Every structure is written in C-alpha cells, then in structure tokens.
C-alpha cells in the first residue's frame, strides 16, 4: 500500500492509495499531566453503534491512551444518553468529575452544552456538528463538510444503480435538520452529476435509535426495486443493514447480478456490517462504500490544542476532504466507480467542484417522507 504524509496544522494527513483518507491527530506529549477528556453521547447512546458514538469514542480513547491516561475520572470517559432528558444530567456528572474538557457529540446537545458552559466558565467544551454561540469563549465547535463525502457517495450510488438497471436510489435519514440535510444535499448533487434524471427517494425515521424503523424503511424501499440505499441515521441504519442482509442472504450467487441490494454506510467504515453468505454459501459483501466523518480526530485535535493553551474558544473549526476530515471508502467499489470517485475527489480538493450548502436542504417534497410514529 502506497501512502504519503502531509503536515496540516500540527496533524498528519495520511493518504492511502485505494482506500480512505483519514486525519491522524498528533501525539505530542502533554504539556499538562492533569488534563482529562469526557464525551456526552446523543440520545440512544450505544458505545458500539457502528456509527457516530463509536467513532467519537474511539477518538477520545485513542487520545487518552496516547497520553498514558486511564479510563475514568482524571483520564478519559464517556457518558451515554438514552434520551434527550439525560443530556443535562450527563454534563453535570462530567463536570462533577472535574474533566478538563467535555464534548457534546451531536447537534441535539447544543442547548445543554451551552447551558453547562455558561455555568462552568473554567471548563472547556467541544460541540460536534453544531455552532455554539461565539460569545462562549470556553466552547469550540467542530463542523464537518459532509456534503463533500456524501457527494462522492452519490457518484458511486448513481453508477451502481445504473449498472443495476434502476432509476431510483434510497436515502434514509434520522431526524431532518441542518446536519443530515448537509448529507442529503451533497448526495443528491453527486447522483445528479452522473445522471440528472436519477431519482433519490428520502425517508426520515424521526429517530436515530429505532432500528425497527430502519428495517421497515429498507424493506419498503426494496419492495420498490431500489437497489442502493444510503443511510445517515445512526442506530436506525443498523436496522436497514439487517433488512438488506436478510434480502441478500436469501439469494444464490447466480442471482446477485440482478437482485443484490447495496448499502452505503456513514461516519465509520461499515464494510464489516455488509459481510454475509449467499444462500449457496458464497462469501460476499453489500457495503458499497461509507461516507466517513473523522469526529474522533477532531476531538483529539481540540484536546491537544487545549493542553497547549491553543484552545479555539468561541470559534468553529471546519474539517473537509482537503484536510482529511471527511472521505469515502473506495476499496469495495468496482473499478469504474473508484476511478470516477477519485477524479471527483481531486476536483473537490482543487475547487473545480464547488458545493454550496446553505444550512438546510429542501428536496422536492414528492421525494421526501417522514415516519412520525
């Protein structure tokens, strides 16, 4: 495997030929040996959710281990939120344990994090996927240009759908809002760049934790002959993976070319979730790609900055493809899709492809529905 390293803002961007682009935070020794880091999860918290919570925790854990710290008070830890009612309590518990920095993982935590930051001005906070009030100088906001990675996922999805002979692609969202809207916007732009007549059918689960809804939505899409499904829905997406796996496991290997259904993962490489065996025992995988969000590395950088008295309080730090904050997995793609995605990635990096997301994305209403119960 060929790789190259580029120094960017004290971090190392490792470019892997044929794979993902990942930002690895610097492991410079701590300037303070008493610095500690905790994270508060979004609702439905599951530390092994194969999505946002898991990739965030991996970053926090990696940061702690790189500084010879232990899990728990005085080192690094997590506080899981089952529902939004847990947010305030979890921030209070993290504060009571005297963690030096407390991260809120997801835009849903903004109000609770800002409240905690006002009450505890000497504690540093990191807010992921939302922009805190800039007057709060003890809060840094970490944002990710997910429209860029989802654009590339859209290119692969459209090419795969055309190869399958279908004209509609599925998009499963958690709760509709600015963050998931960013993914949907980029995804639709990528699909349209391949075929402007290709349709994207979006269904929102109004949840990030209800796996049963994910199963229901995926089954509904497959019943309409949708062969490629992209989820940005946390635990809901796990249910979609379950449905697609059940479908594919019922196929024999000679049926795959016409009937196989593909999933596109989010935040973390979800290739392992796509592994299965066909009805006649052939090993296969149905994860076409994953839109990566390097949240954990953003948290590492924020913590290291704070330790060195370089904390970017009151500011928003953006991560995109060019600096390794987002990316896609290409190793599962057919050669033609991989080539097209690689070309378009370079165009995004050099500005030839410009994606202008304004904070909300309103697709044609006929192409978006929501489950409310």
Phi, psi and omega per residue, in radians:
X1 nan 2.282 -3.121
X2 -1.623 2.399 3.100
X3 -2.491 2.768 3.019
X4 -2.441 2.665 -3.102
X5 -2.068 2.374 -3.140
X6 -2.264 2.269 3.119
X7 -1.401 2.203 3.105
X8 -2.371 1.944 3.073
X9 0.949 0.673 3.117
X10 1.455 0.083 3.122
X11 -2.065 2.878 -3.133
X12 -1.947 2.137 3.064
X13 -1.662 2.008 -3.130
X14 -1.780 2.069 -3.111
X15 -1.763 1.998 -3.108
X16 -1.718 2.164 -3.132
X17 -1.125 2.194 3.075
X18 1.388 0.063 -3.116
X19 -2.249 -2.607 -3.100
X20 -1.539 2.932 3.085
X21 -1.941 2.026 -3.017
X22 -2.194 2.394 3.122
X23 -1.592 2.084 3.137
X24 -1.829 2.018 -3.101
X25 -1.183 2.600 3.131
X26 -1.121 2.503 3.129
X27 -1.856 0.686 3.099
X28 -1.061 2.446 -3.106
X29 -1.024 2.542 -3.103
X30 -1.127 2.455 3.061
X31 -1.480 -0.274 3.086
X32 -2.286 2.276 -3.075
X33 -1.574 0.094 -3.133
X34 -2.006 0.274 -3.131
X35 -1.405 2.392 -3.110
X36 -2.362 2.743 -3.027
X37 -2.413 2.335 3.068
X38 -2.330 2.735 3.069
X39 -2.240 2.550 3.046
X40 -1.949 2.169 -3.062
X41 -1.424 2.885 3.000
X42 -1.287 3.081 -3.136
X43 -1.087 2.733 -3.090
X44 1.235 0.422 -3.027
X45 -0.922 2.189 3.087
X46 -2.514 2.006 -3.010
X47 -1.161 -0.274 3.092
X48 -2.092 0.902 -3.057
X49 -1.507 0.071 -3.103
X50 1.010 0.510 -3.084
X51 -2.702 -2.436 -2.923
X52 -1.041 -0.803 -3.114
X53 -1.129 -0.765 -3.100
X54 -1.115 -0.798 -3.092
X55 -1.209 -0.560 3.078
X56 -1.170 -0.789 -3.125
X57 -1.135 -0.672 3.100
X58 -1.027 -0.672 3.108
X59 -1.174 -0.776 3.124
X60 -1.095 -0.780 -3.138
X61 -1.116 -0.756 3.123
X62 -1.078 -0.724 3.107
X63 -1.065 -0.824 -3.117
X64 -1.067 -0.789 -3.130
X65 -1.154 -0.566 -3.141
X66 -1.190 -0.333 3.111
X67 -1.920 0.341 3.077
X68 1.011 0.648 3.108
X69 -1.754 2.829 3.133
X70 -1.932 2.705 3.075
X71 -1.156 2.301 3.115
X72 2.166 -3.028 -3.113
X73 -0.965 2.300 -3.133
X74 1.526 -0.073 -3.141
X75 -2.244 -1.809 3.119
X76 -2.502 2.594 -3.095
X77 -2.888 3.041 3.093
X78 -2.305 2.715 3.071
X79 -2.235 1.972 -3.054
X80 -1.526 2.386 3.108
X81 -1.878 2.055 3.084
X82 -1.344 -0.686 3.072
X83 -2.358 2.978 3.137
X84 -1.122 -0.371 3.110
X85 -1.146 -0.283 -3.137
X86 -1.489 -0.224 -3.001
X87 -1.005 -0.971 -3.080
X88 -1.035 -0.760 -3.125
X89 -1.089 -0.737 -3.127
X90 -1.152 -0.697 3.075
X91 -1.131 -0.673 3.120
X92 -1.131 -0.712 3.131
X93 -1.165 -0.701 3.108
X94 -1.138 -0.665 3.107
X95 -1.180 -0.713 3.136
X96 -1.104 -0.532 3.105
X97 -1.421 -0.012 3.043
X98 1.080 0.721 3.012
X99 -1.218 2.444 -3.088
X100 -1.210 -0.673 3.103
X101 -2.315 2.413 3.136
X102 -2.204 2.184 -3.098
X103 -1.841 2.385 3.033
X104 -1.778 2.075 -3.000
X105 -1.660 1.507 3.072
X106 2.233 2.661 -3.065
X107 -1.144 -0.416 3.137
X108 -1.103 -0.370 -3.077
X109 -1.553 0.028 -3.018
X110 -0.987 -0.888 -3.082
X111 -1.069 -0.787 -3.126
X112 -1.164 -0.689 3.137
X113 -1.152 -0.759 -3.133
X114 -1.130 -0.650 3.088
X115 -1.082 -0.803 3.137
X116 -1.119 -0.687 -3.126
X117 -1.129 -0.658 3.106
X118 -1.164 -0.649 -3.098
X119 -1.355 -0.384 -3.055
X120 -2.296 1.243 -3.038
X121 -1.113 -0.299 -3.134
X122 -1.581 -0.089 3.087
X123 -1.713 2.453 3.118
X124 -1.646 2.535 -3.109
X125 -2.281 2.627 3.048
X126 -2.226 2.175 -3.140
X127 -1.886 2.162 -3.099
X128 -1.736 2.308 3.034
X129 1.222 0.438 3.003
X130 -2.785 2.734 -3.112
X131 -1.867 1.975 -3.116
X132 -1.258 2.848 3.058
X133 -0.982 2.102 -3.093
X134 -1.096 -0.234 3.103
X135 -1.264 -0.297 3.128
X136 -1.486 1.682 -3.053
X137 -1.350 -0.054 3.062
X138 -1.809 0.276 3.116
X139 -2.203 2.245 2.972
X140 -1.926 2.433 -3.126
X141 -1.844 2.322 -3.135
X142 -1.962 2.039 -3.100
X143 -2.118 2.606 -3.059
X144 -2.220 2.324 -3.111
X145 -1.431 1.196 -3.051
X146 -1.199 -0.286 3.050
X147 -1.097 -0.448 3.141
X148 -1.290 -0.838 3.129
X149 -1.208 -0.637 -3.132
X150 -1.267 -0.445 3.010
X151 -1.059 -0.808 3.141
X152 -1.144 -0.659 3.069
X153 -1.096 -0.624 3.114
X154 -1.164 -0.641 3.084
X155 -1.068 -0.860 3.139
X156 -1.104 -0.722 -3.115
X157 -1.095 -0.787 -3.117
X158 -1.143 -0.729 3.124
X159 -1.128 -0.670 3.130
X160 -1.215 -0.706 3.121
X161 -1.090 -0.717 3.104
X162 -1.096 -0.698 3.121
X163 -1.135 -0.538 3.135
X164 -1.459 -0.139 3.136
X165 1.352 0.450 3.116
X166 -1.996 2.762 -3.073
X167 -2.037 0.178 -3.117
X168 -2.388 2.413 3.110
X169 -2.064 2.541 -3.136
X170 -1.687 2.509 3.049
X171 -2.290 2.107 3.107
X172 -1.888 2.079 3.117
X173 -1.873 2.742 3.060
X174 -1.401 -1.695 3.053
X175 -1.849 2.240 -3.095
X176 -1.211 2.329 -3.141
X177 -3.132 -3.021 -3.052
X178 -1.014 -0.646 -3.067
X179 -1.281 -0.926 3.116
X180 -1.171 -0.554 3.065
X181 -1.052 -0.590 3.095
X182 -1.087 -0.763 3.095
X183 -1.110 -0.816 -3.081
X184 -1.120 -0.727 3.114
X185 -1.002 -0.928 -3.120
X186 -1.095 -0.709 -3.128
X187 -1.069 -0.805 3.138
X188 -1.118 -0.641 3.113
X189 -1.149 -0.707 3.115
X190 -1.133 -0.740 3.101
X191 -1.067 -0.817 -3.106
X192 -1.127 -0.500 3.135
X193 -1.164 -0.416 3.103
X194 -1.573 -0.760 -3.115
X195 -2.702 1.869 -3.078
X196 -1.160 -0.256 3.131
X197 -1.637 -0.104 3.112
X198 -1.223 2.321 -3.103
X199 -1.687 2.588 3.025
X200 -2.100 2.079 3.124
X201 -1.738 2.038 -3.081
X202 -1.837 2.309 3.026
X203 -2.256 2.232 3.128
X204 -1.809 2.361 -3.065
X205 -1.506 -0.183 -3.033
X206 0.991 0.573 -3.120
X207 -2.896 2.706 2.972
X208 -1.991 0.018 -3.005
X209 -2.165 -0.240 -3.041
X210 -1.475 1.583 -3.102
X211 -1.084 -0.554 -3.138
X212 -1.072 -0.630 3.088
X213 -1.149 -0.668 3.104
X214 -1.078 -0.724 3.106
X215 -1.105 -0.779 3.137
X216 -1.069 -0.811 -3.106
X217 -1.123 -0.787 -3.135
X218 -1.101 -0.713 3.102
X219 -1.119 -0.664 3.098
X220 -1.100 -0.758 3.141
X221 -1.159 -0.763 -3.133
X222 -1.122 -0.570 3.102
X223 -1.133 -0.375 3.108
X224 -1.701 0.295 3.087
X225 1.191 0.458 3.027
X226 -1.391 2.211 -3.028
X227 -1.891 -0.169 3.125
X228 -2.328 2.206 -3.086
X229 -2.275 2.218 3.082
X230 -1.892 2.202 3.105
X231 -1.965 2.450 2.975
X232 -2.294 1.261 -2.903
X233 -2.584 0.291 3.076
X234 1.004 -2.233 -3.115
X235 -1.119 -0.457 3.055
X236 -1.050 -0.667 3.127
X237 -1.109 -0.522 3.087
X238 -1.081 -0.648 3.082
X239 -1.151 -0.641 3.096
X240 -1.136 -0.736 3.094
X241 -1.039 -0.704 3.138
X242 -1.069 -0.773 -3.131
X243 -1.121 -0.780 -3.113
X244 -1.179 -0.661 3.097
X245 -1.081 -0.758 3.122
X246 -1.047 -0.730 3.108
X247 -1.071 -0.859 -3.055
X248 -1.235 -0.586 3.136
X249 -1.129 -0.397 -3.138
X250 -1.435 -0.120 -3.104
X251 -1.607 2.569 2.960
X252 -1.538 2.797 -3.037
X253 -1.021 -0.538 -3.131
X254 -1.373 -0.068 3.107
X255 -1.709 -0.201 -3.004
X256 -1.062 -0.713 -3.065
X257 -1.003 -0.546 -3.069
X258 -1.823 -0.467 -2.947
X259 -2.101 -0.126 -3.118
X260 -1.133 2.472 3.079
X261 -1.977 2.447 -3.077
X262 -1.937 2.564 3.010
X263 -1.992 2.611 2.981
X264 -2.044 2.134 -3.091
X265 -1.486 3.111 -3.078
X266 -2.472 2.588 3.036
X267 1.253 -0.891 -3.094
X268 -2.172 2.753 3.092
X269 -1.159 1.916 -3.092
X270 -1.724 0.389 3.057
X271 -0.964 -0.754 -3.137
X272 -1.015 -0.549 -3.136
X273 -1.263 -0.307 -3.120
X274 -1.586 0.000 -3.108
X275 -1.310 2.368 3.130
X276 -2.835 3.056 3.039
X277 -2.102 2.426 3.102
X278 -1.231 3.015 -3.119
X279 -1.064 -0.439 3.112
X280 -1.794 0.350 2.960
X281 1.520 0.150 -3.139
X282 -1.425 2.294 3.069
X283 -1.268 2.392 -3.104
X284 -2.696 3.060 3.126
X285 -2.536 2.434 -3.099
X286 -2.005 0.186 3.035
X287 -1.504 1.905 -3.102
X288 -1.242 -0.765 3.112
X289 -2.883 3.083 3.029
X290 -2.424 2.407 3.059
X291 -1.524 1.914 -3.001
X292 -1.530 2.453 3.015
X293 -2.219 1.966 -3.035
X294 -1.486 1.054 -3.114
X295 -1.057 -0.788 -3.090
X296 -0.997 -0.688 -3.133
X297 -1.274 -0.547 3.027
X298 -1.112 -0.686 3.102
X299 -1.157 -0.696 3.087
X300 -1.033 -0.816 -3.115
X301 -1.084 -0.732 -3.134
X302 -1.106 -0.746 -3.140
X303 -1.153 -0.762 3.133
X304 -1.135 -0.658 3.081
X305 -1.074 -0.754 -3.119
X306 -1.127 -0.658 3.127
X307 -1.138 -0.497 -3.102
X308 -1.726 0.263 -3.120
X309 1.062 0.587 3.095
X310 -2.073 0.414 -3.092
X311 -1.050 2.281 -3.079
X312 -1.635 1.108 3.139
X313 -1.160 2.424 -3.134
X314 1.337 0.096 -3.095
X315 -2.107 2.825 3.058
X316 -1.921 2.230 3.097
X317 -1.827 2.124 -3.096
X318 -1.769 2.452 3.082
X319 -2.170 2.218 3.111
X320 -2.286 -2.918 -3.120
X321 -1.099 -0.735 -3.025
X322 -1.078 -0.597 3.123
X323 -1.829 0.274 3.007
X324 1.398 0.223 -3.113
X325 -1.352 -0.461 3.079
X326 -2.380 2.883 -3.141
X327 3.138 -3.027 3.087
X328 -2.373 2.754 3.033
X329 -1.550 2.198 -3.119
X330 -1.901 -0.140 -3.001
X331 -1.164 -0.358 -3.131
X332 -1.626 -0.142 -3.045
X333 -1.384 2.582 2.937
X334 -1.053 2.768 -3.024
X335 -0.992 -0.710 -3.088
X336 -1.196 -0.641 3.103
X337 -1.203 -0.743 3.128
X338 -1.047 -0.730 3.132
X339 -1.116 -0.797 -3.123
X340 -1.115 -0.716 3.138
X341 -1.158 -0.713 3.126
X342 -1.100 -0.725 3.117
X343 -1.108 -0.801 -3.106
X344 -1.225 -0.533 3.077
X345 -1.092 -0.761 3.116
X346 -1.097 -0.620 3.127
X347 -1.194 -0.632 3.064
X348 -1.150 -0.748 -3.124
X349 -1.100 -0.672 -3.096
X350 -1.623 0.026 3.079
X351 1.542 0.013 3.116
X352 -1.124 -0.594 2.997
X353 -1.853 2.066 -3.105
X354 -1.986 2.117 3.137
X355 -1.894 2.110 -3.038
X356 -2.015 1.514 3.122
X357 -1.540 2.260 -3.009
X358 -1.778 0.044 3.096
X359 2.045 -0.278 3.079
X360 -2.708 2.592 3.125
X361 -2.275 2.111 -3.130
X362 -1.905 1.697 3.053
X363 -1.284 2.877 3.052
X364 -0.911 2.281 -3.039
X365 -1.026 -0.483 3.141
X366 -1.136 -0.329 -3.086
X367 -1.826 0.191 -3.137
X368 -2.424 2.266 3.049
X369 -2.301 2.915 -3.117
X370 -2.433 2.438 3.029
X371 -1.606 2.176 -3.072
X372 -1.940 -0.007 3.115
X373 -2.564 nan nan
